[in-house]
Amino acid sequence: MAYYVYKDGLGQWRWYLLAANNRKIANSGEGYYNKQDCLHAISLVSTSGECKVHTI
């Protein structure tokens, strides 16, 4: 799996996570004005393995 960072049509930074089968399985859901903020969001998501799963 790999994260990809890109600029959207409005010039904001976004990311998505591509699985081994080349399918997008997650995305930023919002744009960031600074690339560093986008990278920080990736680091938060990538370390969230201890999150609980809730079924509603």
N, C-alpha and C positions, 0 to 999 in steps of 0.2 A: 504494500500500500504506500501511497505517497500523497503529500499535500502539494497543491499547485496554487501559486499566487499570481493574480493578474489584475489589470485595470479594466473596469467596466466602461460602458458607454458614456458615463458621467465623469470619468476620470478618477473614480474612487477605487481603492484597493479591496479586493475580495479574495477568498480562498475556497478551494473545494478539495475533498478527499477522494482519491481514486483507488478503488479496490484492485486486487490482483487480476480480476476478470475485466478490467478497464471500464467499470461502471462507477459513476459518481454515487457515493454513499452518504456524503455530508457536504454542507456548504456553509459559508459564513452567515448567510441570512441577512446581512447588512454590509454596507460599504464603509470603508475607513479612509479618512483623508490622508493619513500618514501610513507609509508602508510598515514602519516599525510597530504601529498599533495593530495592524493586520497580523504581523508575525507573532506579536504577543498573544493575540487571540488564539492562534494555532497552538502556541505553547500551553495555554490554559486547557484547551480541548484535549490535547495529546496526553496530558497528565491527569485526566479526569477518570482514570480507571477505577477509582474507589467510589464513584457515584452509585447511588442506589437506583434500582429500576422500579418504577411504579406503573402498575396496570390500572387504567381507569375505564 
